[in-house]
Amino acid sequence: MQTLTPPPAAPVGERYLADCAMALDLALDQAPFYESWRPRDPGQTIPVDARYAALPVLTKRDLRAHMPRGFVPRPRDFQTGIATGEIELVSTSGTSEDRASIVWHQPWWDASEHSAASLYQGLDRVINGSQREAVLTTPLCAGTVCHIGELTQAERTLGRLLFLNQKADPNHWTPADKNRMLEELRLFEPDVLEADPAYLAILARYAAETGAPAPKPRFISLTYEFPSRVHYRQIRRLFPNTPILSSYGSTETGHVFTECEQGRFHQNAAFCRVDFQPFRNGRGAEHVGRIFISILNNPWMALVRFDVGDLIRLSTDPCPCGRTRGLTALAIEGRTRDLTFTVGGEAVTGGQVDRAIGDLEGLLAYQVEQPGPGTYRFRGVVEPAFEKQLFAEAEARLRGLYGDTARITTQRESAIGAEQSGKFRLTRTLFPWDTTDLFEPKGTVS
């Protein structure tokens, strides 16, 4: 069994444990979906961490089948909440197979966002509920003004929010599209630019290459999908001095982790519980595993041990920033479904692949595919001057990652398209596999 070393000196406090117990009791006692879970609960005399560990995992399939009424705790009434405007039903921005509807309570989301902002120095003074925010991501997001088509800037502005993009794949942006978004950013003068890193990288590269004046947001928050070193390098060309941080969360769970000034990720412990399930010994890297999120202090929705489908790498020493509440992660490692496997069958995260090849000079975009056991294909969008040496170096680095006998081919691409969801996948396995025996069943920590 893999020995998991949780971060030392990471007190969560009595308030956190009380919030966890309250959220669990609310779900089990008052949310209809969890009726079948009640016999699994060891009871309130048992430490709350053990109670959570004894329960099943909530999936998106569960959400699709039982949302909304299964997750609205009694005596609250979904129809009344909709009629009064306290809540609304919104769709998540996952893949077509993963999309689900959830109960959205705006005051809870805003409070979660502000709490998460306190985990990066000075950000909470900007994210105060009235900040001007520009959003650059897929138009398939949950926002009510996210549309594919041609809308005016006024039609894409919702109060303090400006939604920039109107195309499902940023590879199809024309120069006119890019110039429009850059001009709108300059005129809107956002406090925060919240961006999908792949989308912002494409826009930043265009601006840098054409000499377009750079917008000047006070902060850039990268979210929606995994931020590659390739993305960071291109974004930094346009924004050399703007603080850039990565914010991790989901429509279902709110803001879960925020990257601090030291580059580590801290749990937003006032609004979520994070349970960590590491890889079994020999099945994946040490201190890496998947996470299950339970939301706290939301009066309208009870989500317990929700599998968000993502992996983190735990920090095993205190963060230099001094924050100690909740879990600290060295990195968000990417999605579980984007795992690839070495020739020996050990799981490789998207983060591991990116650390191996993401800093290759001249690399503009990439995707690593695994068509079958022991075979790999590197697809790269490359600056012409670096093409020959880059593909050779990528092949060598990937062989070092996957094993000496790995069969690796390389393929030059003019662009790598987005998925139906509007998101990009840096890695993908093209043969069937499942998570059976991949993770340590008794290794959950919180």
LINBELDA-V344019 format. One record per run of one state. SS is the DSSP state (@ for helix, = for strand, . for the rest). FROM is the first residue (numbers start at 1). LEN is the number of residues. If there is no record, write none. Layout:
ss:SS from:FROM len:LEN
ss:SS from:FROM len:LEN
This chain:
ss:. from:1 len:12
ss:@ from:13 len:18
ss:. from:31 len:1
ss:@ from:32 len:9
ss:. from:41 len:7
ss:@ from:48 len:6
ss:. from:54 len:4
ss:= from:58 len:1
ss:. from:59 len:1
ss:@ from:60 len:7
ss:. from:67 len:2
ss:@ from:69 len:3
ss:. from:72 len:6
ss:@ from:78 len:7
ss:. from:85 len:3
ss:= from:88 len:4
ss:. from:92 len:9
ss:= from:101 len:4
ss:. from:105 len:1
ss:@ from:106 len:12
ss:. from:118 len:5
ss:@ from:123 len:4
ss:. from:127 len:6
ss:= from:133 len:4
ss:. from:137 len:20
ss:= from:157 len:2
ss:. from:159 len:2
ss:= from:161 len:3
ss:. from:164 len:6
ss:@ from:170 len:3
ss:. from:173 len:2
ss:@ from:175 len:14
ss:. from:189 len:3
ss:= from:192 len:5
ss:@ from:197 len:14
ss:. from:211 len:8
ss:= from:219 len:5
ss:. from:224 len:5
ss:@ from:229 len:10
ss:. from:239 len:4
ss:= from:243 len:8
ss:. from:251 len:3
ss:= from:254 len:6
ss:. from:260 len:5
ss:= from:265 len:3
ss:. from:268 len:4
ss:= from:272 len:8
ss:. from:280 len:1
ss:= from:281 len:1
ss:. from:282 len:2
ss:= from:284 len:1
ss:. from:285 len:3
ss:= from:288 len:8
ss:. from:296 len:10
ss:= from:306 len:9
ss:. from:315 len:13
ss:= from:328 len:8
ss:@ from:336 len:3
ss:. from:339 len:1
ss:= from:340 len:2
ss:. from:342 len:5
ss:= from:347 len:2
ss:. from:349 len:1
ss:@ from:350 len:8
ss:. from:358 len:5
ss:= from:363 len:10
ss:. from:373 len:2
ss:= from:375 len:8
ss:. from:383 len:1
ss:@ from:384 len:19
ss:. from:403 len:4
ss:= from:407 len:6
ss:. from:413 len:14
ss:= from:427 len:3
ss:. from:430 len:9
ss:= from:439 len:1
ss:. from:440 len:5
ss:= from:445 len:1
ss:. from:446 len:1
